[in-house]
């Protein structure tokens, strides 16, 4: 296992032009004494929609690291991969997010179910975990239900892990397991049971991404019961520490928050609880850099603003198709989106105010922002016209990308 540092931030970069701007945000935190490390993440879905390859992300990360003389560990994350997609990522990644959510609900063999119940019957009962006021209760029914839903999926995770381990030295990569793209949130009790399954599969998991209570929509703030999230996150951290002690999982095991970016109202809570538990944290963002590219092009005015408007004008007629791959993680009502004519009439400032995530600004339009978030395929279709504009407006965009990561994400969570 390649050891993960305590604090890491996952950054997505759909068009592979912002690696240096992203790294400079992390570097600023380090200069202030925060031991933060960058992870560049890209899923197969994003690669497919943009037309990039895993090797491109590796090249981008390495180039940024060279340009800024970064000497500490950094990682390239094969995000949300499964047995069908993992092969293309093996050579260029050193961080693998095994996503087996699609296999949840698929029953494991009766023999392996029995073996699991026998081995882990000790999970049934009352667990008094350090730092938690309320004890964690797990019933036999909980154990059976969770095994029914996840045992096969964790066996599948074991198959993916062994596939990678057969092709790469064990100390050359880190493993994350994600179950965030499932239908219902996992309770802390379920998380403990899942961690037992992962330990039984021999996966040296260092980060786990549960599905939390509430909505984690792309690029916008949390929607849900903040108090319920706080209790759950607190218990999840206690569960992870317990799983390390009880199941012999790596001491570096930590939560990965697949934030969908911009969960600003949760950051103070996450920060406080991570400190309270002396835990680690991986914050995975994605798409927030792409949104800064669009905002930066708009801010630049002239051709840049035209391109931002053209993206919207081309995206709106295919809204349904663009939203489809992201349907579970966006709340967009197409009729509520501004008309193409309206957006064409906007000044640079009006466009920026609509897309920029500033809840205190009356012009901020979360519908518009989420829709731009899912519209990157249109920019990919523009090819060089889009990437030339990124180059031409490198200064404005780079500043936005850096400031966004540093001021809105890194400072509230880590500094
Ligand atoms: Zn995720």
Boltz pocket constraint, residues with backbone or C-beta under 6 A from the ligand:
constraints:
  - pocket:
      binder: B
      contacts: [[A, 80], [A, 178], [A, 180], [A, 181], [A, 209], [A, 258]]
      max_distance: 6.0
